[in-house]
Amino acid sequence: MNIRLNPATLYFNWENKKSRRRHFACLQKCRLKADQTAFHCGLP
């Protein structure tokens, strides 16, 4: 499988990295507020 680095792929990867970083930061905060984990992370 060969994935070319076209603009769409680059953008998708960039967005993916961004959201993963945001999620990771959220998890760190959640550890500090274990009692509010679900609400803080925006889970339904």
PyMOL Python script that loads the backbone (N, CA, C, O; Angstrom):
from pymol import cmd

cmd.read_pdbstr("""\
ATOM      1  N   MET A   1       0.847  -1.194   0.000  1.00  0.00           N
ATOM      2  CA  MET A   1       0.000   0.000   0.000  1.00  0.00           C
ATOM      3  C   MET A   1       0.882   1.243   0.000  1.00  0.00           C
ATOM      4  O   MET A   1       1.714   1.427   0.888  1.00  0.00           O
ATOM      5  N   ASN A   2       0.692   2.080  -0.990  1.00  0.00           N
ATOM      6  CA  ASN A   2       1.525   3.275  -1.105  1.00  0.00           C
ATOM      7  C   ASN A   2       0.681   4.528  -0.929  1.00  0.00           C
ATOM      8  O   ASN A   2      -0.180   4.833  -1.754  1.00  0.00           O
ATOM      9  N   ILE A   3       0.937   5.244   0.150  1.00  0.00           N
ATOM     10  CA  ILE A   3       0.185   6.478   0.402  1.00  0.00           C
ATOM     11  C   ILE A   3       1.025   7.665  -0.038  1.00  0.00           C
ATOM     12  O   ILE A   3       2.103   7.909   0.503  1.00  0.00           O
ATOM     13  N   ARG A   4       0.528   8.398  -1.019  1.00  0.00           N
ATOM     14  CA  ARG A   4       1.264   9.569  -1.485  1.00  0.00           C
ATOM     15  C   ARG A   4       1.013  10.737  -0.558  1.00  0.00           C
ATOM     16  O   ARG A   4      -0.063  10.864   0.026  1.00  0.00           O
ATOM     17  N   LEU A   5       2.008  11.585  -0.428  1.00  0.00           N
ATOM     18  CA  LEU A   5       1.857  12.754   0.436  1.00  0.00           C
ATOM     19  C   LEU A   5       1.252  13.909  -0.347  1.00  0.00           C
ATOM     20  O   LEU A   5       1.918  14.902  -0.637  1.00  0.00           O
ATOM     21  N   ASN A   6      -0.007  13.758  -0.678  1.00  0.00           N
ATOM     22  CA  ASN A   6      -0.691  14.869  -1.332  1.00  0.00           C
ATOM     23  C   ASN A   6      -1.216  15.814  -0.248  1.00  0.00           C
ATOM     24  O   ASN A   6      -1.260  15.434   0.922  1.00  0.00           O
ATOM     25  N   PRO A   7      -1.610  17.019  -0.606  1.00  0.00           N
ATOM     26  CA  PRO A   7      -2.054  17.999   0.398  1.00  0.00           C
ATOM     27  C   PRO A   7      -3.133  17.459   1.326  1.00  0.00           C
ATOM     28  O   PRO A   7      -3.120  17.736   2.525  1.00  0.00           O
ATOM     29  N   ALA A   8      -4.066  16.689   0.777  1.00  0.00           N
ATOM     30  CA  ALA A   8      -5.148  16.173   1.613  1.00  0.00           C
ATOM     31  C   ALA A   8      -4.606  15.242   2.693  1.00  0.00           C
ATOM     32  O   ALA A   8      -5.025  15.305   3.849  1.00  0.00           O
ATOM     33  N   THR A   9      -3.671  14.379   2.303  1.00  0.00           N
ATOM     34  CA  THR A   9      -3.095  13.447   3.273  1.00  0.00           C
ATOM     35  C   THR A   9      -2.309  14.191   4.331  1.00  0.00           C
ATOM     36  O   THR A   9      -2.416  13.898   5.522  1.00  0.00           O
ATOM     37  N   LEU A  10      -1.512  15.165   3.885  1.00  0.00           N
ATOM     38  CA  LEU A  10      -0.729  15.948   4.839  1.00  0.00           C
ATOM     39  C   LEU A  10      -1.647  16.651   5.821  1.00  0.00           C
ATOM     40  O   LEU A  10      -1.393  16.672   7.026  1.00  0.00           O
ATOM     41  N   TYR A  11      -2.727  17.231   5.288  1.00  0.00           N
ATOM     42  CA  TYR A  11      -3.663  17.948   6.145  1.00  0.00           C
ATOM     43  C   TYR A  11      -4.317  17.001   7.145  1.00  0.00           C
ATOM     44  O   TYR A  11      -4.462  17.326   8.324  1.00  0.00           O
ATOM     45  N   PHE A  12      -4.709  15.820   6.654  1.00  0.00           N
ATOM     46  CA  PHE A  12      -5.340  14.840   7.535  1.00  0.00           C
ATOM     47  C   PHE A  12      -4.389  14.432   8.648  1.00  0.00           C
ATOM     48  O   PHE A  12      -4.779  14.377   9.815  1.00  0.00           O
ATOM     49  N   ASN A  13      -3.136  14.145   8.287  1.00  0.00           N
ATOM     50  CA  ASN A  13      -2.155  13.749   9.293  1.00  0.00           C
ATOM     51  C   ASN A  13      -1.928  14.857  10.304  1.00  0.00           C
ATOM     52  O   ASN A  13      -1.794  14.606  11.502  1.00  0.00           O
ATOM     53  N   TRP A  14      -1.886  16.100   9.803  1.00  0.00           N
ATOM     54  CA  TRP A  14      -1.663  17.243  10.684  1.00  0.00           C
ATOM     55  C   TRP A  14      -2.829  17.402  11.651  1.00  0.00           C
ATOM     56  O   TRP A  14      -2.630  17.612  12.848  1.00  0.00           O
ATOM     57  N   GLU A  15      -4.045  17.301  11.127  1.00  0.00           N
ATOM     58  CA  GLU A  15      -5.234  17.398  11.978  1.00  0.00           C
ATOM     59  C   GLU A  15      -5.231  16.274  13.007  1.00  0.00           C
ATOM     60  O   GLU A  15      -5.565  16.487  14.173  1.00  0.00           O
ATOM     61  N   ASN A  16      -4.853  15.084  12.569  1.00  0.00           N
ATOM     62  CA  ASN A  16      -4.830  13.927  13.444  1.00  0.00           C
ATOM     63  C   ASN A  16      -3.851  14.141  14.591  1.00  0.00           C
ATOM     64  O   ASN A  16      -4.164  13.855  15.747  1.00  0.00           O
ATOM     65  N   LYS A  17      -2.666  14.643  14.266  1.00  0.00           N
ATOM     66  CA  LYS A  17      -1.658  14.907  15.290  1.00  0.00           C
ATOM     67  C   LYS A  17      -2.154  15.946  16.268  1.00  0.00           C
ATOM     68  O   LYS A  17      -1.959  15.822  17.477  1.00  0.00           O
ATOM     69  N   LYS A  18      -2.810  16.994  15.727  1.00  0.00           N
ATOM     70  CA  LYS A  18      -3.311  18.066  16.571  1.00  0.00           C
ATOM     71  C   LYS A  18      -4.324  17.531  17.575  1.00  0.00           C
ATOM     72  O   LYS A  18      -4.236  17.806  18.771  1.00  0.00           O
ATOM     73  N   SER A  19      -5.295  16.758  17.067  1.00  0.00           N
ATOM     74  CA  SER A  19      -6.342  16.262  17.954  1.00  0.00           C
ATOM     75  C   SER A  19      -5.769  15.271  18.956  1.00  0.00           C
ATOM     76  O   SER A  19      -6.228  15.204  20.096  1.00  0.00           O
ATOM     77  N   ARG A  20      -4.759  14.494  18.535  1.00  0.00           N
ATOM     78  CA  ARG A  20      -4.171  13.536  19.462  1.00  0.00           C
ATOM     79  C   ARG A  20      -3.461  14.282  20.586  1.00  0.00           C
ATOM     80  O   ARG A  20      -3.519  13.877  21.747  1.00  0.00           O
ATOM     81  N   ARG A  21      -2.787  15.382  20.228  1.00  0.00           N
ATOM     82  CA  ARG A  21      -2.096  16.179  21.232  1.00  0.00           C
ATOM     83  C   ARG A  21      -3.106  16.786  22.200  1.00  0.00           C
ATOM     84  O   ARG A  21      -2.875  16.838  23.408  1.00  0.00           O
ATOM     85  N   ARG A  22      -4.236  17.247  21.647  1.00  0.00           N
ATOM     86  CA  ARG A  22      -5.269  17.843  22.475  1.00  0.00           C
ATOM     87  C   ARG A  22      -5.823  16.792  23.430  1.00  0.00           C
ATOM     88  O   ARG A  22      -6.045  17.068  24.609  1.00  0.00           O
ATOM     89  N   HIS A  23      -6.046  15.586  22.911  1.00  0.00           N
ATOM     90  CA  HIS A  23      -6.586  14.504  23.723  1.00  0.00           C
ATOM     91  C   HIS A  23      -5.609  14.134  24.832  1.00  0.00           C
ATOM     92  O   HIS A  23      -6.018  13.870  25.963  1.00  0.00           O
ATOM     93  N   PHE A  24      -4.309  14.115  24.505  1.00  0.00           N
ATOM     94  CA  PHE A  24      -3.301  13.762  25.490  1.00  0.00           C
ATOM     95  C   PHE A  24      -3.280  14.789  26.617  1.00  0.00           C
ATOM     96  O   PHE A  24      -3.207  14.428  27.791  1.00  0.00           O
ATOM     97  N   ALA A  25      -3.344  16.066  26.258  1.00  0.00           N
ATOM     98  CA  ALA A  25      -3.372  17.127  27.267  1.00  0.00           C
ATOM     99  C   ALA A  25      -4.614  16.975  28.134  1.00  0.00           C
ATOM    100  O   ALA A  25      -4.576  17.189  29.345  1.00  0.00           O
ATOM    101  N   CYS A  26      -5.711  16.602  27.491  1.00  0.00           N
ATOM    102  CA  CYS A  26      -6.956  16.406  28.229  1.00  0.00           C
ATOM    103  C   CYS A  26      -6.814  15.268  29.224  1.00  0.00           C
ATOM    104  O   CYS A  26      -7.268  15.375  30.363  1.00  0.00           O
ATOM    105  N   LEU A  27      -6.184  14.177  28.799  1.00  0.00           N
ATOM    106  CA  LEU A  27      -5.999  13.044  29.705  1.00  0.00           C
ATOM    107  C   LEU A  27      -5.151  13.447  30.903  1.00  0.00           C
ATOM    108  O   LEU A  27      -5.421  13.023  32.027  1.00  0.00           O
ATOM    109  N   GLN A  28      -4.126  14.264  30.668  1.00  0.00           N
ATOM    110  CA  GLN A  28      -3.286  14.709  31.776  1.00  0.00           C
ATOM    111  C   GLN A  28      -4.106  15.510  32.773  1.00  0.00           C
ATOM    112  O   GLN A  28      -3.975  15.327  33.983  1.00  0.00           O
ATOM    113  N   LYS A  29      -4.958  16.403  32.261  1.00  0.00           N
ATOM    114  CA  LYS A  29      -5.798  17.200  33.149  1.00  0.00           C
ATOM    115  C   LYS A  29      -6.780  16.302  33.884  1.00  0.00           C
ATOM    116  O   LYS A  29      -7.073  16.512  35.061  1.00  0.00           O
ATOM    117  N   CYS A  30      -7.289  15.290  33.166  1.00  0.00           N
ATOM    118  CA  CYS A  30      -8.255  14.384  33.780  1.00  0.00           C
ATOM    119  C   CYS A  30      -7.637  13.659  34.967  1.00  0.00           C
ATOM    120  O   CYS A  30      -8.329  13.375  35.944  1.00  0.00           O
ATOM    121  N   ARG A  31      -6.360  13.360  34.896  1.00  0.00           N
ATOM    122  CA  ARG A  31      -5.725  12.673  36.011  1.00  0.00           C
ATOM    123  C   ARG A  31      -5.718  13.568  37.237  1.00  0.00           C
ATOM    124  O   ARG A  31      -5.798  13.093  38.370  1.00  0.00           O
ATOM    125  N   LEU A  32      -5.621  14.877  36.996  1.00  0.00           N
ATOM    126  CA  LEU A  32      -5.633  15.812  38.118  1.00  0.00           C
ATOM    127  C   LEU A  32      -7.041  15.948  38.680  1.00  0.00           C
ATOM    128  O   LEU A  32      -7.228  16.197  39.871  1.00  0.00           O
ATOM    129  N   LYS A  33      -8.032  15.781  37.799  1.00  0.00           N
ATOM    130  CA  LYS A  33      -9.426  15.902  38.245  1.00  0.00           C
ATOM    131  C   LYS A  33     -10.133  14.576  38.032  1.00  0.00           C
ATOM    132  O   LYS A  33     -11.090  14.500  37.261  1.00  0.00           O
ATOM    133  N   ALA A  34      -9.679  13.548  38.696  1.00  0.00           N
ATOM    134  CA  ALA A  34     -10.216  12.203  38.464  1.00  0.00           C
ATOM    135  C   ALA A  34     -11.718  12.140  38.707  1.00  0.00           C
ATOM    136  O   ALA A  34     -12.412  11.332  38.089  1.00  0.00           O
ATOM    137  N   ASP A  35     -12.226  12.985  39.603  1.00  0.00           N
ATOM    138  CA  ASP A  35     -13.653  12.931  39.934  1.00  0.00           C
ATOM    139  C   ASP A  35     -14.516  13.470  38.798  1.00  0.00           C
ATOM    140  O   ASP A  35     -15.711  13.182  38.738  1.00  0.00           O
ATOM    141  N   GLN A  36     -13.915  14.258  37.888  1.00  0.00           N
ATOM    142  CA  GLN A  36     -14.707  14.857  36.808  1.00  0.00           C
ATOM    143  C   GLN A  36     -14.262  14.366  35.442  1.00  0.00           C
ATOM    144  O   GLN A  36     -14.505  15.029  34.434  1.00  0.00           O
ATOM    145  N   THR A  37     -13.617  13.214  35.400  1.00  0.00           N
ATOM    146  CA  THR A  37     -13.013  12.743  34.157  1.00  0.00           C
ATOM    147  C   THR A  37     -13.969  12.806  32.964  1.00  0.00           C
ATOM    148  O   THR A  37     -13.635  13.397  31.938  1.00  0.00           O
ATOM    149  N   ALA A  38     -15.128  12.215  33.087  1.00  0.00           N
ATOM    150  CA  ALA A  38     -16.053  12.133  31.956  1.00  0.00           C
ATOM    151  C   ALA A  38     -16.459  13.521  31.472  1.00  0.00           C
ATOM    152  O   ALA A  38     -16.480  13.780  30.269  1.00  0.00           O
ATOM    153  N   PHE A  39     -16.779  14.407  32.398  1.00  0.00           N
ATOM    154  CA  PHE A  39     -17.227  15.739  32.007  1.00  0.00           C
ATOM    155  C   PHE A  39     -16.077  16.528  31.397  1.00  0.00           C
ATOM    156  O   PHE A  39     -16.246  17.196  30.376  1.00  0.00           O
ATOM    157  N   HIS A  40     -14.919  16.452  32.019  1.00  0.00           N
ATOM    158  CA  HIS A  40     -13.783  17.242  31.562  1.00  0.00           C
ATOM    159  C   HIS A  40     -13.360  16.833  30.161  1.00  0.00           C
ATOM    160  O   HIS A  40     -12.987  17.683  29.353  1.00  0.00           O
ATOM    161  N   CYS A  41     -13.414  15.547  29.869  1.00  0.00           N
ATOM    162  CA  CYS A  41     -12.976  15.077  28.556  1.00  0.00           C
ATOM    163  C   CYS A  41     -14.072  15.192  27.512  1.00  0.00           C
ATOM    164  O   CYS A  41     -13.859  14.833  26.354  1.00  0.00           O
ATOM    165  N   GLY A  42     -15.230  15.682  27.897  1.00  0.00           N
ATOM    166  CA  GLY A  42     -16.295  15.881  26.936  1.00  0.00           C
ATOM    167  C   GLY A  42     -16.968  14.591  26.518  1.00  0.00           C
ATOM    168  O   GLY A  42     -17.533  14.517  25.427  1.00  0.00           O
ATOM    169  N   LEU A  43     -16.921  13.572  27.364  1.00  0.00           N
ATOM    170  CA  LEU A  43     -17.611  12.326  27.025  1.00  0.00           C
ATOM    171  C   LEU A  43     -19.099  12.508  27.267  1.00  0.00           C
ATOM    172  O   LEU A  43     -19.495  13.279  28.141  1.00  0.00           O
ATOM    173  N   PRO A  44     -19.921  11.812  26.505  1.00  0.00           N
ATOM    174  CA  PRO A  44     -21.377  11.960  26.658  1.00  0.00           C
ATOM    175  C   PRO A  44     -21.870  11.450  28.003  1.00  0.00           C
ATOM    176  O   PRO A  44     -23.067  11.504  28.284  1.00  0.00           O
TER     177      PRO A  44
END
""", "prot")
cmd.dss("prot")
cmd.show_as("cartoon", "prot")
cmd.util.cbc("prot")
cmd.orient("prot")
